[in-house]
Amino acid sequence: MSYPRGRLASAVHDVVQGVELTPIWYQVGVNQLVARYRRTILGPFWVAGSLIATALALWFVFGSLMGADYHSTFAYIVAGIMGWSLVGASIVEATAIFTSSSSMMQMHRFPLMFYVFLQTHRVVINFAHQLVAFWLILLALRMFPIPNWTFIPAFLLLLGTITGMSLLVGMISARYKDVSYMIGIVMQMLFFLSPVFWPTENLPPKRQFLVDYNPFAQMLEVLRKPLLGGMPSAYNWTFVILLTVGVWITALIALMLYRKRVVFWV
């Protein structure tokens, strides 16, 4: 296969090659997952257990200290933690996409998107286990909501968003090592500034901008509402779609300019 000319064509070719290598990064991801949880009883469900434990603690504190109804807030909080693990925690993990794969990058001439798709594959596997645990617990508590059909397109849209974000974050973190620490701090702040465990209607009008212009809050709402049986608003959809387009345009520009340098940065 001849290498395409032009920076834009090269960037697009990198993405296409990453898609073509799906069987390889899929198998690598499965092998890494098996190696990580070898000799454990629950395997990846330990990730789900950690999420449920955090949600239970927040549920207890939120209900006890703030007088919220336990029955109505549990599913909301657990779904919020799940959504954050998908759109927030995955961005923190993306800071090490290329640095943690430096040895593989020096041995194989895989496209950069190979490592990004590998990271997205891990995110999907973790979220799938969390989703199963979430539904099983709600069934046991007889609080199971029927998911809205928009959950599937919302999930696929968010996968596209975080894949583009992961590419950007991974490239910047490979060039500037301090960025990974800075992103960790910023994401900790955004966790509390986003409606992960508190409802948006509790905000006074003067603070509503914390949700309206917060990309992570909008991504959370796009995922959580259909997961709990509702439907995201037109504003939620529009915001996240425009965000995804903007992220991918920026990611392609970064890929055009710095694609060949990443292997030297790591």
RAPE-V483412 format. One record per residue. N is the residue number from 0. RES is the residue in three letters. SS is DSSP state (2 for helix, 1 for strand, 0 for the rest). OMEGA is omega as a letter, one per 20 degrees, with the letter a starting at -180 (* if undefined). D_FIRST is the distance of its C-alpha to the first C-alpha in whole Angstrom. Layout:
# RAPE-V483412
N | RES | SS | OMEGA | D_FIRST
N | RES | SS | OMEGA | D_FIRST
This chain:
# RAPE-V483412
0 | MET | 0 | a | 0
1 | SER | 0 | a | 4
2 | TYR | 0 | a | 6
3 | PRO | 0 | r | 9
4 | ARG | 0 | r | 12
5 | GLY | 0 | a | 16
6 | ARG | 2 | r | 17
7 | LEU | 2 | r | 17
8 | ALA | 2 | r | 14
9 | SER | 2 | r | 13
10 | ALA | 2 | r | 16
11 | VAL | 2 | r | 15
12 | HIS | 2 | r | 11
13 | ASP | 2 | r | 13
14 | VAL | 2 | a | 15
15 | VAL | 2 | r | 13
16 | GLN | 2 | r | 11
17 | GLY | 2 | r | 15
18 | VAL | 2 | a | 15
19 | GLU | 2 | a | 13
20 | LEU | 0 | a | 14
21 | THR | 2 | a | 18
22 | PRO | 2 | a | 19
23 | ILE | 2 | a | 18
24 | TRP | 2 | r | 20
25 | TYR | 2 | a | 23
26 | GLN | 2 | r | 24
27 | VAL | 2 | r | 24
28 | GLY | 2 | r | 26
29 | VAL | 2 | r | 28
30 | ASN | 2 | r | 29
31 | GLN | 2 | r | 30
32 | LEU | 2 | r | 32
33 | VAL | 2 | a | 34
34 | ALA | 2 | a | 34
35 | ARG | 2 | a | 36
36 | TYR | 0 | r | 38
37 | ARG | 0 | r | 39
38 | ARG | 0 | r | 43
39 | THR | 0 | a | 43
40 | ILE | 0 | a | 45
41 | LEU | 0 | r | 44
42 | GLY | 0 | a | 40
43 | PRO | 0 | r | 39
44 | PHE | 2 | r | 42
45 | TRP | 2 | r | 43
46 | VAL | 2 | r | 41
47 | ALA | 2 | r | 43
48 | GLY | 2 | r | 46
49 | SER | 2 | r | 46
50 | LEU | 2 | a | 45
51 | ILE | 2 | r | 48
52 | ALA | 2 | r | 50
53 | THR | 2 | r | 49
54 | ALA | 2 | r | 50
55 | LEU | 2 | r | 53
56 | ALA | 2 | r | 55
57 | LEU | 2 | r | 54
58 | TRP | 2 | a | 55
59 | PHE | 2 | a | 58
60 | VAL | 2 | a | 59
61 | PHE | 2 | a | 58
62 | GLY | 2 | a | 60
63 | SER | 2 | a | 63
64 | LEU | 2 | a | 63
65 | MET | 2 | r | 62
66 | GLY | 0 | r | 64
67 | ALA | 0 | r | 61
68 | ASP | 0 | a | 61
69 | TYR | 2 | a | 59
70 | HIS | 2 | a | 58
71 | SER | 2 | a | 57
72 | THR | 2 | a | 55
73 | PHE | 2 | a | 53
74 | ALA | 2 | r | 51
75 | TYR | 2 | a | 50
76 | ILE | 2 | a | 50
77 | VAL | 2 | r | 48
78 | ALA | 2 | r | 45
79 | GLY | 2 | r | 45
80 | ILE | 2 | r | 44
81 | MET | 2 | r | 41
82 | GLY | 2 | r | 40
83 | TRP | 2 | r | 40
84 | SER | 2 | r | 39
85 | LEU | 2 | a | 36
86 | VAL | 2 | a | 36
87 | GLY | 0 | a | 38
88 | ALA | 2 | r | 37
89 | SER | 2 | r | 34
90 | ILE | 2 | r | 33
91 | VAL | 2 | r | 35
92 | GLU | 2 | a | 33
93 | ALA | 2 | r | 30
94 | THR | 0 | a | 31
95 | ALA | 0 | a | 30
96 | ILE | 0 | a | 27
97 | PHE | 0 | a | 25
98 | THR | 2 | r | 28
99 | SER | 2 | r | 29
100 | SER | 2 | a | 25
101 | SER | 2 | a | 25
102 | SER | 2 | r | 25
103 | MET | 2 | a | 22
104 | MET | 2 | a | 20
105 | GLN | 2 | a | 21
106 | MET | 2 | a | 20
107 | HIS | 0 | r | 17
108 | ARG | 0 | r | 14
109 | PHE | 0 | r | 14
110 | PRO | 0 | r | 14
111 | LEU | 2 | a | 18
112 | MET | 2 | r | 18
113 | PHE | 2 | a | 18
114 | TYR | 2 | r | 21
115 | VAL | 2 | r | 22
116 | PHE | 2 | r | 22
117 | LEU | 2 | r | 23
118 | GLN | 2 | r | 26
119 | THR | 2 | r | 26
120 | HIS | 2 | r | 26
121 | ARG | 2 | r | 29
122 | VAL | 2 | a | 31
123 | VAL | 2 | a | 31
124 | ILE | 2 | r | 32
125 | ASN | 2 | a | 35
126 | PHE | 2 | r | 36
127 | ALA | 2 | r | 36
128 | HIS | 2 | r | 39
129 | GLN | 2 | a | 41
130 | LEU | 2 | r | 41
131 | VAL | 2 | r | 42
132 | ALA | 2 | r | 45
133 | PHE | 2 | a | 46
134 | TRP | 2 | a | 46
135 | LEU | 2 | a | 48
136 | ILE | 2 | r | 50
137 | LEU | 2 | r | 51
138 | LEU | 2 | r | 52
139 | ALA | 2 | a | 54
140 | LEU | 0 | a | 56
141 | ARG | 0 | r | 56
142 | MET | 0 | a | 54
143 | PHE | 0 | r | 51
144 | PRO | 0 | r | 50
145 | ILE | 0 | a | 48
146 | PRO | 0 | r | 45
147 | ASN | 0 | a | 44
148 | TRP | 0 | a | 41
149 | THR | 2 | r | 39
150 | PHE | 2 | a | 39
151 | ILE | 2 | r | 35
152 | PRO | 2 | r | 34
153 | ALA | 2 | r | 35
154 | PHE | 2 | r | 34
155 | LEU | 2 | r | 30
156 | LEU | 2 | r | 31
157 | LEU | 2 | r | 32
158 | LEU | 2 | r | 29
159 | GLY | 2 | a | 27
160 | THR | 2 | a | 29
161 | ILE | 2 | r | 30
162 | THR | 2 | r | 26
163 | GLY | 2 | r | 26
164 | MET | 2 | a | 29
165 | SER | 2 | r | 28
166 | LEU | 2 | r | 25
167 | LEU | 2 | a | 27
168 | VAL | 2 | r | 30
169 | GLY | 2 | r | 27
170 | MET | 2 | a | 26
171 | ILE | 2 | a | 30
172 | SER | 2 | r | 31
173 | ALA | 2 | a | 29
174 | ARG | 2 | a | 30
175 | TYR | 0 | a | 34
176 | LYS | 0 | a | 35
177 | ASP | 2 | a | 38
178 | VAL | 2 | a | 36
179 | SER | 2 | r | 36
180 | TYR | 2 | a | 40
181 | MET | 2 | r | 40
182 | ILE | 2 | r | 38
183 | GLY | 2 | r | 40
184 | ILE | 2 | a | 44
185 | VAL | 2 | a | 42
186 | MET | 2 | r | 41
187 | GLN | 2 | r | 45
188 | MET | 2 | a | 46
189 | LEU | 2 | r | 44
190 | PHE | 2 | a | 45
191 | PHE | 2 | r | 49
192 | LEU | 2 | r | 48
193 | SER | 0 | a | 46
194 | PRO | 0 | r | 48
195 | VAL | 0 | a | 47
196 | PHE | 0 | r | 50
197 | TRP | 0 | a | 53
198 | PRO | 0 | a | 53
199 | THR | 2 | a | 52
200 | GLU | 2 | r | 55
201 | ASN | 2 | a | 57
202 | LEU | 0 | r | 56
203 | PRO | 0 | a | 59
204 | PRO | 2 | a | 57
205 | LYS | 2 | a | 57
206 | ARG | 2 | a | 55
207 | GLN | 0 | r | 53
208 | PHE | 2 | r | 50
209 | LEU | 2 | r | 49
210 | VAL | 2 | a | 47
211 | ASP | 2 | a | 47
212 | TYR | 0 | r | 44
213 | ASN | 0 | a | 43
214 | PRO | 2 | a | 39
215 | PHE | 2 | r | 40
216 | ALA | 2 | r | 43
217 | GLN | 2 | r | 41
218 | MET | 2 | r | 38
219 | LEU | 2 | a | 41
220 | GLU | 2 | r | 43
221 | VAL | 2 | a | 40
222 | LEU | 2 | a | 40
223 | ARG | 2 | a | 43
224 | LYS | 2 | r | 45
225 | PRO | 2 | r | 43
226 | LEU | 2 | r | 43
227 | LEU | 0 | r | 47
228 | GLY | 0 | r | 47
229 | GLY | 0 | r | 47
230 | MET | 0 | r | 45
231 | PRO | 0 | r | 44
232 | SER | 0 | r | 45
233 | ALA | 2 | r | 43
234 | TYR | 2 | r | 43
235 | ASN | 2 | a | 42
236 | TRP | 2 | a | 39
237 | THR | 2 | a | 39
238 | PHE | 2 | a | 39
239 | VAL | 2 | r | 36
240 | ILE | 2 | r | 34
241 | LEU | 2 | r | 34
242 | LEU | 2 | a | 34
243 | THR | 2 | r | 30
244 | VAL | 2 | r | 29
245 | GLY | 2 | r | 30
246 | VAL | 2 | a | 29
247 | TRP | 2 | r | 25
248 | ILE | 2 | r | 26
249 | THR | 2 | a | 27
250 | ALA | 2 | r | 24
251 | LEU | 2 | r | 22
252 | ILE | 2 | r | 24
253 | ALA | 2 | r | 24
254 | LEU | 2 | r | 20
255 | MET | 2 | a | 20
256 | LEU | 2 | a | 22
257 | TYR | 2 | a | 22
258 | ARG | 0 | a | 19
259 | LYS | 0 | a | 19
260 | ARG | 0 | a | 22
261 | VAL | 2 | a | 23
262 | VAL | 2 | r | 22
263 | PHE | 2 | r | 25
264 | TRP | 2 | a | 27
265 | VAL | 0 | * | 27
